[in-house]
Amino acid sequence: MDVEEVDLLVVGGGKAGKSLAMDRAKAGWDVVMVERDKIGGTCINVACIPTKSLVESTRTLLTTREAGDVGVRVPRGPEVDLDRLRAHKEGVVAGMVDAHSRMFPESGMDFVLGTARFVAPRTVEVTTRDGDRRTVRARDVVVNTGTAPALPDLPGVTEAGVLTSESILRLARVPDSLLVLGGGYVGCEFAAMFAAFGSRVTLLQGGPQLLPREAPDVAAEVARLLTGQGVDVRLGARAEAVRRDGREVVVTLADGIEARGDDLLVATGRVPVTAELAADVAGVRLDDRGFVVVDDHLRTSAEHVWAAGDVAGSPQFTHASWHDFRVLRTNLTGGDAVTTGRLVPYTVFVTPELARVGLTETQAREQGYDVAVARLPVSAIPRAKTVHDTVGTWKAVVDRANDRILGVALLGRGSGEVVTAVQLAMLGGLTWQQVRDAVITHPTMGEGLNLLFDTLGWEESEGVGVPDGWAGAMA
Ligand SMILES: Cc1cc2nc3c(=O)[nH]c(=O)nc-3n(C[C@H](O)[C@H](O)[C@H](O)COP(=O)(O)OP(=O)(O)OC[C@H]3O[C@@H](n4cnc5c(N)ncnc54)[C@H](O)[C@@H]3O)c2cc1C
């Protein structure tokens, strides 16, 4: 067997892996990256990018329905054109896939479309798309094989012909009725989208609230939002079995009640893609759910084998995987970076969106902080009135001991952008009073941060308004 020796081998071209492969190839390393079938990874092909393209169609639809209120007549009302809607989504995806197809070879890496499995320490056998076999050994190997939709262990679920977050993107019609199993962010986003497109959507969530990682009041507001948009939100609806009955899919719930729909989207979580990797052959330890076990430097149990992104148990977001890339780049070039203590924000793209960073009120109290809570209805923000979108509430949790911001949950238009300002304030250690007193452009949604923290009162704090060193810049 001929073994090709390289500096870096990346198995799976997700966000961390492809970024590292391009970066190191440009730096002159000999790099091979093996990708099974998605040029650019999950995010671009079947997750963030196609779903957010569809969310934009949803938003345009919802905005246009209210266009009359801001003096724009749309006489027959907006209609969904499924072909154009798919073309928009597929155009965005194809553009990004094309760009990656160009960028990979331009970086100087050897990009291989194929499936890799370990055959020895730091060595994989690749079965390429066109049926060839290659064996590659590297000084350093990075596993970035991601996660895939999980089917729950429910009687009948495999035979019933259910949809996943990937197959629903290929759906050629808007179903009259859609059941969504799972009230995490993927379930909520698809439920909101299809309700806007005209499906009767029933969202079945086994637990007592949607979005289990959120504080109960925030999750309850998202549930009210979805209900107001026509989604039948059923909490405590634990599925026990699934079956097909003619053209319908039927979910039997624990209380014996049946929920029926033309289609069933299963959105109950994701599993790591490691089953066919033969990780043990390379000495790479997996946990009991199949995730690669890594330390805070993203080192696996095998020397010079690293893992990143979803498969390494990082928070399941593209930006977390991208940060893993930066940690790996540092560590592979002699530095010392860790993943611990990082602040990972996220946005749930219902309409309007819920953006989060830091601790929830529940987490802060559980961790023993003496918290103060600020709340602001979005209707109080002038910009919200001008854009005719006053839905939502902003909430912040601060530490009374040192006035630092512990976290925010911002439900409202533009929150996914505004949350970055809060994140930077947290990273910079600003007090809530400094954010309250910052001069922010009017009228913007960001200005709502002044108003949000104003609700905590008006006592001055040290250095109010102007962090050290900024006075000159403000003259
Ligand atoms: C519906 C949905 C919406 C989402 N929306 C967002 C969002 O808005 N924002 C956000 O930040 N995150 C979002 N996510 C999460 C985000 O998509 C993931 O966290 C991210 O894509 C994980 O990237 P990764 O680097 O772990 O690897 P991935 O991008 O998953 O890449 C892994 C790659 O490895 C390949 N592979 C697997 N096994 C092998 C093998 N043996 N040989 C070769 N190649 C292999 C796979 O084909 C895949 O391309 C969403 C997820 C879903 C499901």
The ligand as an ORCA input file, in Angstrom:
! r2SCAN-3c Opt
* xyz 0 1
  C     -31.588     23.208     10.228
  C     -30.350     23.758     10.875
  C     -30.172     25.114     10.955
  C     -29.029     25.630     11.542
  N     -28.909     26.995     11.628
  C     -27.803     27.518     12.206
  C     -27.640     28.926     12.273
  O     -28.485     29.694     11.840
  N     -26.508     29.412     12.823
  C     -25.529     28.580     13.315
  O     -24.504     29.073     13.791
  N     -25.675     27.244     13.280
  C     -26.778     26.688     12.730
  N     -26.901     25.328     12.643
  C     -25.819     24.473     13.180
  C     -24.630     24.403     12.219
  O     -25.087     24.052     10.940
  C     -23.599     23.397     12.700
  O     -23.267     23.655     14.038
  C     -22.339     23.496     11.853
  O     -22.623     23.309     10.485
  C     -21.322     22.435     12.319
  O     -20.165     22.536     11.540
  P     -18.959     21.550     11.732
  O     -17.738     22.353     11.534
  O     -19.077     20.798     12.990
  O     -19.043     20.479     10.562
  P     -20.042     20.265      9.362
  O     -20.305     21.539      8.644
  O     -21.191     19.481      9.865
  O     -19.159     19.422      8.367
  C     -18.842     18.101      8.564
  C     -18.525     17.524      7.204
  O     -17.888     16.262      7.351
  C     -18.253     15.443      6.262
  N     -17.952     14.074      6.655
  C     -18.542     13.329      7.614
  N     -17.948     12.124      7.722
  C     -16.958     12.107      6.800
  C     -15.983     11.144      6.433
  N     -15.881      9.976      7.052
  N     -15.117     11.444      5.415
  C     -15.173     12.654      4.801
  N     -16.071     13.597      5.120
  C     -16.952     13.339      6.122
  C     -19.722     15.775      6.067
  O     -20.141     15.476      4.755
  C     -19.759     17.264      6.357
  O     -19.682     18.055      5.200
  C     -28.040     24.770     12.061
  C     -28.204     23.383     11.982
  C     -29.350     22.875     11.399
  C     -29.518     21.382     11.328
*
